[in-house]
Amino acid sequence: MRQSVSSGDANASADACAALVRFSAASGPPPSSSSPGDSDAFAALHTAGAVPAALAVLQSHGRSDPLCAASACAALRCTLRPGNADQAAACATGAPAALADAMLAWAGHPGVVKEACAAVRALLCGASPAAAAAVARSGVCGAVVALLLRGGAAQGALAAAECETLWHLSASGAGGRAALEAGALPALVAALDAACAPDASAGAAVAGAACAALQRLGAGVPAQSAAADAGALEAVTDALTAHARHAGVQAAGCAALWVLTSGHASNGARAGDAGAVEAIIGVLRAHQDAPALQGAACGALRALAAGCVANQLRCAHSGAFPAVVAALHRSGRGHAGMAEAACAALGAMSGVGRDSLHAACQAGGLQAVVAAQQQHPDSPGVAAASAKAVAAMAAEGHTARFAAASCGALEALTATLTAHKASLRAQEAACAALAALLAGSPELVVQAAECGACEALVGAAFGAGGHAPVQISVCAALTSACARSENAERAVSTGAVEMCAAALALHKRDALVCCGACSLLATLLLHGGVALRAARAAEVPALAADAVERFQSSGEVQDALRRLQLALMPSDAYARVAKQQAAVEDETPEVLQHLWDFLEV
């Protein structure tokens, strides 16, 4: 082969490359990056210099002879091995640029384009970061985008390969930036539009590959906005509808919508206007035996509904809640990832609107998410998603809170606090859910105490290492729970007073932590001298005095501090101050005035 290259004979070089392809095919598939051991055949190819020889052919004849270009690209595809020295050397010595030149020189030649795209993917498979960066700098991204935009009769047959190549190129940060700068987003949208035509050649394959590439390229607010401007949201939704029975398109399309709308409310609203919610519900109903696909669909629904009231209403009125609950019951038991995605979707879809909350409860959402947590006790992700969904649905009202308790939510949330101490996400979500369930529910406060919630909450605050959101939720939940004397005694004996003092000392500038800790302390101090002695030992009076100076402009914090300072006083001093305050407000009941006069305070 080296002699053929040096002689400049394109036909001989093409024959030599074809022989390499045949030899590689007879030797079996190349080793993968997950099984990197050399076979005898590939060791022989490396020793013989097959990769540099094929590259030399491509650089010599890639622009002048399409047969030679296609053969050299095929030889590279067959002889490159993931992660080895030949791959790194090829990336560093011009292979990406030579492949880009061949693509552009023979854009109308399907054989060259197909083999060049395959060779680019072989260059990137298992490549080092340096090698991937070299590919990104070579101009390959621009060449692939140009091919994707060219249109014509050959487009249907090759667009899938080109979209797949963009997916590989965008795996690295440098490659993704190069693809975006080259105009990959509008090119992929154009490919999707073409793939949705009734007479599209290889339409499903193109649509799946294009959606997968959009998923990789669409992460981050700038890329999300650029994708929306290019029409990606509408194009992906159309692909879901046009290829409703094709599982690959549905999975890639749901994943793309998940990425393109996650944390981007305007993209979510735009996708909802395009029919994305209804399309995803169709996915859940049509592919009931594919848990991974159902998980992707739930993830997309979550992203669409989070922060978008219009999409929450669409979910309520289009049957999303029964579809997700059915999927959770059907597939969630054996698939923790799917269960987590479904619980998160139910929580996001519930929102705060009456219609959405009612639809969630009517569909059995509370029972489904609690059951999911019970079925996956070792999964902090399921625990966190389930707890967030319980907290969201509890906002529906008294009936929803009792429904949650009746199906074991209090026990499940307490178990989460005990079992997932290393997961701040699970701890925060469980504490917030307990706070939502116990607020204004004296009956549930009794049940919570019976299942050990008070002790678990105090333990969560200590275990969270001062994490402010956990502290805030713990204080809110315990303030409700400790309105009952027995619960207050449990909390005090477990260290609730010391926990509040630590929170005040650690979060000196956090108004929410201060307000929550002071409110809880004031509640605890109403139930006996043990709490008062513990508060004085923990220097709570000094901490409260400091907070008064620090939060002078916060009326809510000042109110909480006043309640705390009153509770810290001895009983006779407390009575005097209460009498003075009532006299100022001129709202003292006559019977209470007589009682104070009798006590002479």
C-alpha angles and dihedrals in degrees: 000000000000090000090052091052094048092048091057092229105149093193093051091047091050091050091049091051090048089052090053090052091051092048092049092047091051090051094057131245118331118260114270128228088253091055103033100169114127119243118215091251094054092044087055091049090051093048091048092051095241096159098051090043093053090047091052090054091050093049092047101043106012094105099037107046124035094198091052092045092051092046093049092048090049091050091052091048092053100042102041113100123201113260100355130127094259091058093049092046092049091052091048097045102053108279095129093050092046091052091049091051091050092050094052095041092053102028090143095051110090094197094056094043094048095049094041091053090048090050091051089052090050090052090054101041106107092346121159119252089255092052092047090050090051090054091049091053094048101079095250092124092057091047094051091047090050090051091049091052096046096087119188134123095304094055097087093053096048106028092087091055091047093049090048089052090053088051090056092044093053094053091094126056092240092048093048092051091047091050092050092048090050091056100257095153098061089040092055091046090052090051091050092050090052092046091057094058113111093239096041115144111233087353097163093048091049093046093050094048093045093050090049091052091048089052091057096042098041101068118117130036098272093050092043091054093045091050091051091049089052091053097252096141093056092041094053091046090051090050091053089053097042094049099034095147097047109095094197093056091045093051094046092043094051091047090050093051089047091056097038095052103032109120091352109105097183091052089049092052092047092050090048090053088053092056100260095140093054092044092054092048086055089054091054092050098043100046104042095148096057109082095179091052091047089051091054090049091051090049090053092049090051092052092046095049101041108105094350113106092185091059091045088057091047089053091050095049100038099055098257094138097056090043094053093042090051091049091049092051092044102044108008097082094068100030118060093186092054091046091052092049092048094048090048090050092051091050094049094044092052091065113159103289120113094234094052095045092048092049091050094052094042091054092054094252095151094052091046097052094044090050090050091055091048091050093051104038092156096054116091089187093058090043092053095045092046093049092049090051091050090051091049095048093044087070087073087082147253094327093053093049091052091046089054092050093047092058094049104267095140092052092044093050092047089050089052091055090051100041102040105044091141094058113080089185092057093042094050093047094047093048091049091049092051089049090052094048097046099045107111094350111113092173092055090047088063092049092047091054091050092056094048099255095143094056092042092052093052090047090051092054092051093042094050091069095230096314101168100216090053091048092051094049093044091053092048093049094045093047088060094041096046095058080090112076095222091054092048090053090051092049094047092049089051094053104266093144092051090046091056092047090051090050092052091049095046100042100041094155100039108102094191093053091046093049093047095046093047092048091050093047091050089052094048093048092058090069105063152308096285090072092045093052090047091050093052091047090052091051093243093153091059092045090050092049090052091049092052090061094042099050101039092135096052112087094188093053092045090053091051091047092051091053090049094049091051091050091050092059123094113262096258093048089047090054092050093050092046090051092050092048092049091049091053091050091045093218101112115140111235094237091055091049090054090050092052091048090051090051089045094226 
